[in-house]
């Protein structure tokens, strides 16, 4: 739809300028050349009795059926020429009128085209801006859809009355604007209970709009009655006229029925913005529906259209007000510094008056020593005073009064009581951060030594975050900055880093994809263990300095428990590996058949290293080829396949006489024809030796984008 709106708005000015180059009859025409109700009082045609509903039949005997045909007929004429035009009245009586051709003035073009067109562009730009800032969000998507429909509605008005080239698109999108407005009222700023319980309800306005769109197209292009569109468009205006008061009523319902303060504030902003924006249009639409004369003169057009701009501005502000944290920070700091300025000024004048009154010396403060003492006292006291004021303002406006010391103590006790388990500790961390700050998203990126990356180890989302695979390398800018500084990284609302922090755009894009605004490092004794990644607060309030202190305390407590848990898990894993190796050794000695022995080896090795599957190659007598003896749990059975040395991983292992690891087999340049289409990820080849000579190769395979083999895995094999 956005693409359609962009193309539509690119074509509209081209078509408008083309039409304005030709002289015109001093009136606008609806499709089927029905005289329009939009006009300028300076055009003389109205004075001759040509009112809305008259139908143009021909000009100087030449028939015309559309605005384009009429424009082509008049293109070679000159302004000031007189033509004879035949019209059919609503009573089906035909009469000829002598009309003087006029030049469409630049002033009229500004009023009738550029004014509504500019408003449509503002709608479209605001919709795209909200989409850019909110991303994948249902309410944001509905608002974007409404802005698209509104931009086509206003941008196509001029063509509806002139060329009629864009009319089919306009006729479809016109009723959809009213449907989208009703849909928006159901989902923003809060989804109504009725809408949640009856998801089909949001489809009703679109079904009505679809029926009206079909009626529009039928009345314009298929109906035997050329004036049918005049009646059908009243139903279009009726839908919009109904959607506006319903939208405002639902905003009032949100304001008083929902306890959430942000929702109440958003509803108030949107309600009054809607009243101002749609008030004139609602009156005009209702009057048109009731049959009053509401001809679209230039002044009427401006009075109805111009206030429309207020609506997308207020909705966009309400949507982004609780996401752009800088607005709250700027407001709070501005209040603090304003109060400080007033207090310092008041204290100065009160001090001057009081001291002057007591000492009977009004010129005392002109003494530089006295002024120096006053400034010194001011410098000493201003910072504590500012901090107290900032705390007071935060409590008044942010309504946050958490006892972080008590929460930190409770978290410490919970860590002590919890078993040494990585997932359990991360769950405690995310739960504590979520309870304290209520972020929209909370994730933990943890170091994965096997793959050499930081990946999401503990996800917790509100359901709107898509399941995406996001990783950061151990040497990526973000990981390096967190490891070096051990500071919390806070991104701006636009996803930008603070001044002086250099992180690649590609890494920032990964964070923005997850709607992450805060990264809290988990620094270990030797290296960075990972970080806690938080989204914006659901309340829309910014993270404060006390929030940062609390999160740093949580990270410090978590790091100790996390390192202990990982050490225990590593020790348990090593013990399990040794036990497994011992069992494998015993079982190998019990195998009598070579093929069964090899299959047993690859099966146990895959289990031990959590690999997807594996292969066993045996060296042929000529020692130039390798033959697949065992194919275990791979994308297909490779038994019997032959490989020439030193092709592929197995060939290189044989040639080098040592293990070979390929992190990403899909990008491996040494692939043979046999395994060209193999769906392998990380691949490790280990030589099988008899009498100190390579007799075969054991190959283990991970799935694509899965685990990677580490040095310890190679040593173990």
N, C-alpha and C positions, 0 to 999 in steps of 0.2 A: 504493500500500500504506500509506503514511503517513496518507493521508486516511481509509482504512478503519480503521486503528488508532485514530485520534483519535475518529472517530464511535463506534467500538466502546467505547472507554474513557469516552466521555461517557454512553453508554446504560447501561453496566454498573451504576454506582451507583444510577441511577434505578430500574432493574429490581430490584436487590437490596433497596433500601429498600421498594419496593412489596411484594415477597414477604415481608419481615420484619414487615409490618403485620398479616399474617394468622397465626392459630395454625397449628401444624404437628404432624405425627404423632410427632415425636421421632426422626426419621430423615431422611436425604437420599435422593434417588432419582436414578439415572441416567435417560437417555431411555428411554421405554417403561415408566417407573415401576418399574425394577429397583432394589432396595435397594442403596445405595451402600456402599462400604467406608470412607467418611469419616463420623465420628461423634464425639460427645462422651461420655465415660464417664458423665456425669450424665443422659443420656437413657435412659429405662427400656426402650425398645423392644427393644434388643439382649438384655436379660435374658429376654425372652419367646421367644427363639429365632429372631428375624427377622434372619437374616444376609444377607450379600451374595449376590445371586442370586435372592432371593425377589422375586416380582412382585406389585404391588398391582393388584387387579382392580376393587374398588369400595369405597365408603365409605357405610355405611348403605344399601346397595342401589343407590346412584347410581354408575354406571360412570365411570371416568376413564382417560385414555390418555396424558396429558402432565402435566408439572409445572404448567403454566398452568391446566389444567382442575381439577387437584387443589386449587390455591390458591383458585380461584373457589368450589369446593364448600365449603371451610372458612372462607371470608371472613366469613360471617355467624355462625359459631360462636364460642364463648367459650373462652379457656384454662381448663382444669379439667374441661371437658365430656368425657364418655366416648362414643366412637363405636365401631361395629363395622366392622372392615375385613377384607375377604376377600383372602387372599394365595395365590399359587400358588408352591409350592416348586420348586427346581431339578429335583426328581424328578417334577414336574407333578402334585403332590397339592395339593388346595385345602383351606384351613382358614380359619376366622374367628378374628380376634383382637380383644380388647377393649382399645382404646388410649385413653389420656388425652391430650387436646390440650394442647400446651405453647406458651408464648410464647417466641419466639426472642429470647434475651437480648442486650443490647448487647455484653456481653463476648464471646459467641459470634460476633456480627456483626463485631466487631473482629478476632477470630482467624481466622474462616473467609472473610471477605470483604475487610475493609480491609487486612489484612496482605499477602496476595498481590496485591491490587489496587495497593497503594502500591508494591510491588516492581516491578510491571509499568509503572507510571508512571515510576519511576526509570529503567528500561530505555529507555523511549521518549524521555525527556528527554535521557539520555546519548547515544542514537543521533542525535537531532536536533542536539545540541551538537557532536558529532564531525563531522556533515555540515556544520554551519555553519563550523567551523574548517578542515576539510580541503577543502571544496568538491567539485568533480567529481573523484573519486578512486575507483578500482575497489575497493580494500580498504575504504575508508570506506563505499562504497555497500553492500557485503556486510554490514559491521557494522551499518549502519542497518537493513538487511533483517532481520538476526537479532534486533535489538532490537525491531523491529515485531512479529515472530512471537512473541518471548518475552513482550512486553507483552500480546498477545492471549491467549497461553497462560495466563499467571497471572491476568490480569484476567477471564477467562471461566470460571475454575474454579468459582466459586460458582454461576453460572448453569447450568453443566453438572449440578450436583447439586440444582437447585431449579426454576427456571422453564422452562429449556430453550429460551428464545426466541433466544438468541445461539449456540446449539449448532451450527447449520450452519456458521457462520463459524469457530467454534472447532475443529470437526472437520477443516476444511481446513487451518488454519494450524498445528495441533498437530504433525503430522509435518514440516512445512516448517521448524520451528525446528531440528530435528536436521540437516536437509539444509543449512541456512544455516551451521550451526556447522562442518560438514565443509568447505563452500565457503570459509569464512573461514580455516580451517587451511591451505588450498591456496594462498592469495594473500597472507596476512599472517603475520609481518612481511616475508616475502619469498616471491615466487611460486616454487613448487617446480619443479624441472626437468621432472618428470613432467607437471605441469599445463601448463607452457609448450609441451611437445612434443605433448601430447594435450589440446587445448582442450575436446574433448568430455567429458573425464573429470569436469569440474566439473558437468556436466549429470546425471550418474548419480544422485547423491543426490536431486536434484529429481524425477527420473523415479520413483524409489522412493517419495519423499514423495507424489507425485501419485497413485500407485497406492494408497498407504495412505489418502490423503484420500478417494479414490473408495470404498475399502472401508469407511471410517468412515461415509460418507453412506449407502451401501447397507445396512450393518448396522443403522443407526438407523432409516431411513425406508422401506426396501423389503424387507428380509429377512423371511421368514416366521417366523424364530426371533427372538423379542424379546430374547434374551440374547446374540445374536451379537456385539454391541458389546463385551461383556466379553472375548471372545477376541481380537477385532481390536485392541483398545487395547493388548494385550500386545505386538503387533508395533510399535505406535507407540512404546511404551516401549523396545522392543528397538532401534529405530533411534536413539533418543536415547542409550540405554545404550551403543550401539556408537560413536556419534559422539564421545562424551566422551573415551574412552581414545584413539581415533584422533587427536583434536585434540591431546591432551597429548603423544602420541608424535611427531606432526609438529613440535610446538614443541621437543621435545628434539632432533629431527633438525636443525632450524634452529640450535639453540644450538651444536651441535658440528660440523655439516657445512658451515656457511656462515662465511666468514672475516670478513665485515663486523661490526665491533664494535657499531654501533647495532642490527643485527639480532640479535646474540647477547644484548645487554642486553634488547631488547624480548621476545625469546623467553623469557628467564629470568623476567621480570616476569609475562608471561602464563601461563607454566607453573605457577608457584606460586599465582598468583591462581586459575587453573582448578582446581588440586588442592583448594584451600580451598573454592571456590565449588561445585564439582560433586561433590566427594567424597561427601557425604551423599546427594545425589540419585542418584549412580551406584550406590551400595550399595543404596538403596531400589529402583531400577529393576531391578537384577540380581536382587534377592530376589523381586520381583514376577514377573519373567520365569520364575524357577525354581519358582514356586508357593508360596513361603512366605507366611505371613499378615502382610501389611504394611498393615493397615488404617490409613486416614488419620485418626487421632485428632488432636485439636488440637495436642498436643505434637509428634507426628510431622510434621504439616504445617509447623509452625514450624521444626523441625529441618532439613527438606528445603528449604523455600522461602527462608528468611532468608539463608543463605549465598550465594544467587544474586546478591545485590547486588554482591558482591565482583568478579564476573567482568566486567560492563560497566565498572566503575570501573577495573580494572587494564588492560583493553584500551584504553579511552579514554585513560588516562594514557600507555600505551606508544605510541599513535598520535600523541598531541599533544606528548609529552615532547620530541621532536626537532624540533618546529615552534614551540613557544613559547620564544622565545629568552630571555625574562626569567628563566626558571627557571635556565638555565645562568649568566647574569650574576649573579643573586642568590646562587647557590651559590658561585661563585668569589669574589665579593666577601666573602661571609660567612666563607669559609675564611681569606681574607687578613686580615680584621679580627680574627678569632678568634686567629690566630697572632700578630698584632701585639700584641693585648691580653696574651696569655700571655707574649710576649717582653718587653714593657715591664714587666710585673709581675715576671717573673723577674729582669730586669736590675736593677730597683730593689732587690729584696730581696738579690740577690747583692752589689750595690754597698754597700748598708748593712752587710751582714755583713763584707765584705772590708775596707772602710774602717774600720769599727769595730774589727775585729780588728787591723789594722795600726797604727791610731792610738790604740787602747785608749780609744775614745770612741764609745759606742753612741748618744749623743744628738746626734751631729754633724748628721744630716739633719733635725733639728728647726730648725736655723738657717735662717731665710728666705733668706739669701744663697745658701747651699748648694742649697736647693730651687730657687731661681731659676736657678742655673747648670745644674742637672739638667734642668729644664723647657726651657731654651734649647737645650741639646744635643739633647734629645728632638725639639723642633720642627724643628731643622735637619736631623736625620738621618732623621726618620720618613718623609718623602715619598720620598726615594731608596730607602729600605728597602721601602716599600710597593710601589714600582714593580718592584723586583727580585722581591719575593714574588709579585706579580701575574704577572710573566713566568714564574716557576717553576711556579705553580699552573696557568697556561694550558698550559704544556708537559706537565705531568703529566696533566691532565684533558682538555685539548682536543687534545693530540697534534699541534700545528701548529708546525712549525719551518722555514718557508720563508725562503729568503734573498731578501728583496724587493729589495735593492740590486742583486744579480746579475740578477734577473729584469727590473728596470727598464732596466739597461744592455743586456741582450739585446733588449728591445723597442725601445729607441732605435736600435740597429743595424739591426733589421729594418725600421723605418720609413724609415731612410735608404736602404736597398737597394731598398725597394718602389717601384714606379712610382706617379706622382701620379694615383691613381684613387680616387674616393670609396668605392666599394664594396670595393675591395681594402684600403683603410685601415681601414674599419669591420670587415672580417673579421679583420684582425690584432688589433684592439682586443678584439673579442668572444672570439676564440680565446685571447688572453693572459689575460683575466679568467676565462674558463672553466677554463683549465689551472691557474690559481693558486687559485681559490676553489671550483670545481665547483658553481656555482649550479644550481638546478633550471631556471631560465629566464634567458636573456640576450638582451636586445633593445636596439636603438639607435633612439631617436626623433631625427629630423633635421628641421631647418627646411626647409619647403617654401614658398618665397617665392611660387610661382605660385598656391598655394591659400591662403596666409596661415595655415598650420597647422604643427604638429609632428606628423609621422606616422611609423609604423614603417618604417625604411629597411632595416635589416638584422635579420631575425628568425633566432633560433637557439633551438630548443626541444627538449625530450626526447620530443616526440611526444604528450604528454598535453595540451598547450596547444592549444586550439581556434583555428582561423584566424578571428580576429575583427578588424574594422576599428576601431581605436581611434585617435583624434586629439585633440590639444590645441591650442587657439587660441593665437596669439602673445601675447595679453593675459590668458590664463587664469591662475588663482592659482598653479598649479604652475610654469608657465614664468616668471612674474614673480618668484616667490620664488627660483628657481634662478638667474635672471639677476642679481637684486639682491644676493644673499648669496654666490653662487659656492661654496656649501657643499653637502656631500652630505646628502640627505634620507633618513632611515631611518624607515620606518613600523614601528609596533608589530606584534606577531603578530596583533592583531585588525584591523589595517589603519588604525589611528589615527595622526595626526601627533604629533610631540613637542609638549610644552607651549610655547605662544607662536607656533606655526606655524599659520597660517590658510589652509586649502585647502578648497574647497567639497566637500560630500559627493558630488556628482555626479562630480567629478574623481577623488576617492578611490575611488569605485566602479569607475571605469575601470581604475585601477591594480590594485585587488583582483581584478577580473575576469581580469587577466593574471598574478595571483599575484606581483606585484612588491613587494619590500620595501625596495629601495635604488635611489635615483636619483642618479647621479653627473653633475654638469653638465659640459658642454663649452663653456666661455665663449670666444667669439671676441673679436677686437679691437674690433668695433663692436656686436655683439649676440650673444645666446646661439645657438650653432650647433645645440644639441640636448642630449641626455643619454643616458648608458648606464643601462639599467634592468636590475636583477638580482633574481632570486628568492632564496629561502632557500637556504642551502648544503645539498647533498644529505646531508652528514654530520649536519646538524641543528645544527652549532655556530654560535654567533653571530659576526657580523662584529666584529673587534676594532679598536682604534685603529690598529694597524699595518696592518691591511687598508685602513682609510680613507686612511692616508698613501700607501700603494701605489697605490690607485685614483685619488687626486688626482694623483699623478705620471703615471700612464698618461693621464689626461685632459689634463693640461698638454702632454705630448708629442704626443698625438693632435691637439689643437686646431691646433697649428702646421702639421702635415702636412695636416690637413683643409682649412684655409683656403687653403693653396697649391694643393691639388688642385681646390678649387672655383673658384679664380681661373683656373686653367689650363682647366678645363672650360668656364667662362663665355667665355673668350677663344676657345676652339675653336668654341663654339656660335655666337658672333657672326660669326666668320669664315665658318662654314658658312652662316649666314643671308645674309650679304652675297653669298656665291658663288651661293646659290640665287636671290636676288633678281636678280642679274645674268643668270643663266640664264633666269629667268622673263621678264625684260624682252626678251631676245633672242627667246624663243619667242613672246611676245605679238605682236611685230612681224611674225612669220612667219605668224600666223593671218589667214586671209582671210574666214572665215565668222564672223558675230557669235555665233551660238549655240555654235559650237565654241570660240570665244575665251572666252566666259563660263564654259563648263564647265572649260576649262583653268585659268582664274583660280581658281575655287573649289577645284578639285582640288589645285593647287599650294599654295594658302593653307592648306588643311587639313593637308597634309603638313608644311608649314613650322611650324605651331603645334601639331602632333600632335593635331588636333581629330578628332572622330568623323566629321563630315561638314559639309555646308553647303548654303546656298541662295543663289540670285541673284534678287532682285526687280527688275523694270523698271517705271518709272513710265508709266502709261497716258496717252494724249493729254489727257484731261480733268484730269490732275494731281490726281485725288481718290482714285484706286485704284492699288494695286501688284499686279503679276501675276508669279507664280513662273515664271521662264524655265528655271532649272536647279535640280534637286534631286539632291544627291550623297550617297550612302551614309548615308541616314537610315532611320528605322523604317518609312517607306513613301515612295512617290513623290508629291511635292507639286506636280509640274508642272501648271500651269493654275489653281492655287488663286489666289484674289483676296483682297486685304486692303485695307480702307478706311483711309485716313490719318485720325487718328494711331494706329490700333489696333496692338497688339503691338509687338515690338522694331523691326521694319522700319518701321512707321508712325511711331514716335517718332523714329527716325533721320532720316527724310525731313522730318518737321515741324521738328525742331531743327537739322538740317543738320550734325550732329556724331555721333560714335560713341557708342553706348550699350552698356553691359555689364550683364548680369543674372547674378549668381552662382548663383542656384538658380531655374531656370525653373519648377519645380513649385510654388513659392510666389509666383510673379510674378502680381500682381493685374491686369496689363494684357493677359492672354492673350485672343486672339480665338477665335471658335468654330472656325475652321479648324484651329488648333493646340491646342485645348483638351485633347486626349488625347495630344499628342506627348510622347514619352519623351526630353525634353531635360534636360540638366544645366545647366552654365554656357553662356550664350549671349552672343555679341558681334556687334553690327551696325555696319558701316562704310559710310559714304556713297560711292557711285560718282558722280564728277562729270565733266560735260562742259561746257566753256565756263563754268566757275565756277558751275554749277547742278547740284543733285542730280538725276540721271537714273535712279538705281537704288540698290539696297542689297545689299551682300555680308554674309551672315549665316553665322557659323561656330558650330558646336555641339559641346560635350563631352557625353559620356554622363553619366547621373545618378550622383552621388557620385564623379565622376571629377575631372579637373583643372579649374582655374579660370583664366580669362583675366586676365593682369596688365596693368599700365600699359605695360610694354615691348611686350607683344603688340599692344596698341592702337596704339602708336606705329609699330610695324613695319608694320601693315596700312595 
